[in-house]
């Protein structure tokens, strides 16, 4: 249900991709590859890409480092959103968020329910904003990354999407900083 205002120009955003895994490297990172391919196909810029272990402090440090980088607008992580003891990506994200985008998890669950039924309850996908940067934590499967990108993120990162989108409010994400 995408409604594009074609009188507006497309605005590319700079996106970093973080894969959280104890076992994968770039040659095996199908979820990261899925995101990178979609980012490129949509006309956005891949700002950086890394793979990091399932260690909360390391994930948090990487997220904060990218939030401090003025050349990164968006961070999408994949992996570590499940229920097992090593799944700590959600906690790391929440350590960084200034504001949580609570509806993202709900919308992701709705999209997932249509694809995988009640297995969707096992995901803890989340999103937030920190230091003027959007952060999204997606499950570690290529299908989940595809669904999140195609159904939610692609429209929201297209400035022409109506009635509203994430890109048009980029300039206002840091308003609280200017008030101090």
C-alpha positions as CSV (number, residue, x, y, z in Angstrom):
1,X,0.0,0.0,0.0
2,X,2.7,2.5,-1.1
3,X,1.6,5.9,-2.2
4,X,4.4,7.9,-3.9
5,X,4.3,11.6,-4.6
6,X,6.3,11.5,-7.9
7,X,6.5,15.3,-7.9
8,X,9.1,15.0,-5.2
9,X,12.7,13.8,-5.7
10,X,14.0,10.6,-4.2
11,X,16.5,11.3,-1.4
12,X,19.0,8.5,-0.8
13,X,19.9,7.7,2.8
14,X,23.2,6.3,4.2
15,X,22.7,2.9,5.8
16,X,25.0,0.7,7.9
17,X,24.4,-3.0,8.1
18,X,25.4,-5.0,11.2
19,X,25.2,-8.7,11.3
20,X,25.3,-10.2,14.8
21,X,26.6,-13.8,14.8
22,X,29.1,-16.0,16.6
23,X,29.4,-18.2,13.5
24,X,29.1,-16.3,10.3
25,X,31.6,-14.4,8.2
26,X,30.9,-12.2,5.1
27,X,31.0,-15.3,2.8
28,X,28.1,-16.8,4.8
29,X,26.1,-13.7,5.7
30,X,23.0,-14.3,3.6
31,X,20.9,-11.9,5.8
32,X,23.4,-9.1,5.4
33,X,23.6,-9.8,1.7
34,X,19.8,-9.6,1.4
35,X,19.8,-6.2,3.1
36,X,22.8,-4.8,1.1
37,X,21.2,-5.9,-2.2
38,X,17.9,-4.2,-1.3
39,X,19.6,-1.0,-0.1
40,X,21.5,-0.8,-3.4
41,X,18.5,-1.6,-5.5
42,X,16.4,1.1,-3.8
43,X,19.1,3.7,-4.6
44,X,20.4,4.2,-1.0
45,X,24.0,4.2,0.0
46,X,25.7,1.4,2.0
47,X,27.7,3.5,4.6
48,X,29.3,0.5,6.3
49,X,29.0,-3.2,7.0
50,X,30.3,-5.3,9.8
51,X,29.8,-8.7,11.5
52,X,30.1,-8.7,15.3
53,X,29.7,-11.5,17.9
54,X,26.7,-11.9,20.1
55,X,28.2,-9.8,22.9
56,X,26.0,-7.0,24.3
57,X,28.8,-4.6,25.1
58,X,30.4,-5.0,21.6
59,X,27.1,-4.6,19.9
60,X,26.3,-1.5,22.0
61,X,29.7,0.0,21.3
62,X,29.3,-0.5,17.5
63,X,25.8,1.0,17.5
64,X,27.0,4.1,19.5
65,X,30.0,4.5,17.2
66,X,27.8,4.5,14.1
67,X,25.3,6.9,15.8
68,X,28.2,9.3,16.3
69,X,29.2,9.1,12.6
70,X,27.6,12.0,10.7
71,X,27.9,9.9,7.5
72,X,25.4,7.3,8.8
73,X,21.7,8.0,8.8
74,X,20.3,4.5,9.5
75,X,21.6,1.3,11.2
76,X,20.0,-2.0,10.4
77,X,21.2,-5.0,12.4
78,X,20.3,-8.6,11.7
79,X,20.5,-11.5,14.2
80,X,20.3,-11.9,17.9
81,X,16.6,-11.0,18.3
82,X,15.4,-14.4,19.3
83,X,14.8,-16.0,22.7
84,X,18.0,-17.9,23.4
85,X,20.6,-17.0,25.9
86,X,23.0,-15.6,23.3
87,X,20.3,-13.4,21.7
88,X,21.3,-9.9,23.1
89,X,20.9,-7.6,20.2
90,X,17.6,-6.2,21.4
91,X,19.1,-5.4,24.8
92,X,22.1,-3.7,23.1
93,X,19.8,-1.6,20.9
94,X,17.7,-0.5,23.9
95,X,20.9,0.5,25.7
96,X,21.4,3.0,22.9
97,X,17.9,4.2,22.1
98,X,16.8,7.7,23.1
99,X,13.3,6.9,21.8
100,X,11.9,3.6,20.9
101,X,9.7,3.2,17.8
102,X,7.3,0.8,19.4
103,X,5.0,0.4,16.4
104,X,7.9,-1.1,14.4
105,X,7.8,-4.4,16.4
106,X,4.0,-4.5,16.1
107,X,4.0,-3.9,12.3
108,X,6.9,-6.4,11.8
109,X,4.8,-9.0,13.7
110,X,1.8,-8.4,11.5
111,X,4.0,-8.8,8.4
112,X,5.6,-11.9,9.8
113,X,2.2,-13.5,10.8
114,X,1.2,-13.3,7.1
115,X,4.4,-15.2,6.2
116,X,5.2,-17.6,9.0
117,X,2.0,-17.7,11.1
118,X,2.3,-17.9,14.9
119,X,6.1,-18.5,14.7
120,X,6.2,-14.7,14.5
121,X,5.9,-14.5,18.3
122,X,9.5,-15.7,18.6
123,X,10.9,-12.5,17.2
124,X,11.7,-9.4,19.2
125,X,12.4,-7.1,16.3
126,X,12.7,-3.5,17.5
127,X,13.6,0.0,16.4
128,X,14.5,3.3,17.9
129,X,16.3,6.6,17.4
130,X,19.5,7.8,19.0
131,X,21.6,10.9,18.2
132,X,19.6,11.6,15.0
133,X,20.1,8.0,13.7
134,X,17.4,5.4,13.1
135,X,18.2,1.9,14.4
136,X,16.4,-1.3,13.5
137,X,17.1,-4.8,14.9
138,X,15.8,-7.6,12.6
139,X,15.9,-11.3,12.9
140,X,18.8,-13.2,11.4
141,X,17.0,-14.9,8.6
142,X,17.1,-13.7,5.0
143,X,13.3,-14.0,4.8
144,X,12.8,-11.8,7.8
145,X,15.2,-9.2,6.4
146,X,13.4,-9.3,3.0
147,X,10.0,-8.9,4.6
148,X,11.1,-6.0,6.9
149,X,12.8,-4.2,4.0
150,X,10.1,-4.7,1.4
151,X,7.0,-4.2,3.6
152,X,8.2,-1.6,6.1
153,X,11.6,0.0,5.6
154,X,11.7,0.6,1.8
155,X,8.5,2.7,1.9
156,X,9.5,4.5,5.0
157,X,13.0,5.4,3.6
158,X,11.4,6.8,0.4
159,X,11.0,10.5,0.8
160,X,8.2,10.4,-1.7
161,X,6.1,8.0,0.4
162,X,2.8,9.5,1.6
163,X,1.2,10.3,3.9
164,X,4.5,10.4,5.9
165,X,8.0,8.7,6.0
166,X,11.1,8.6,8.1
167,X,13.2,10.7,5.7
168,X,11.1,13.8,6.0
169,X,11.6,14.0,9.8
170,X,15.4,13.5,9.7
171,X,16.0,17.2,10.3
172,X,13.8,17.2,13.4
173,X,15.3,14.1,15.2
174,X,17.8,16.2,17.1
175,X,15.4,19.0,18.1
176,X,15.9,18.2,21.8
177,X,19.7,18.8,21.4
178,X,19.1,22.3,20.1
179,X,16.9,23.2,23.1
180,X,19.6,22.6,25.7
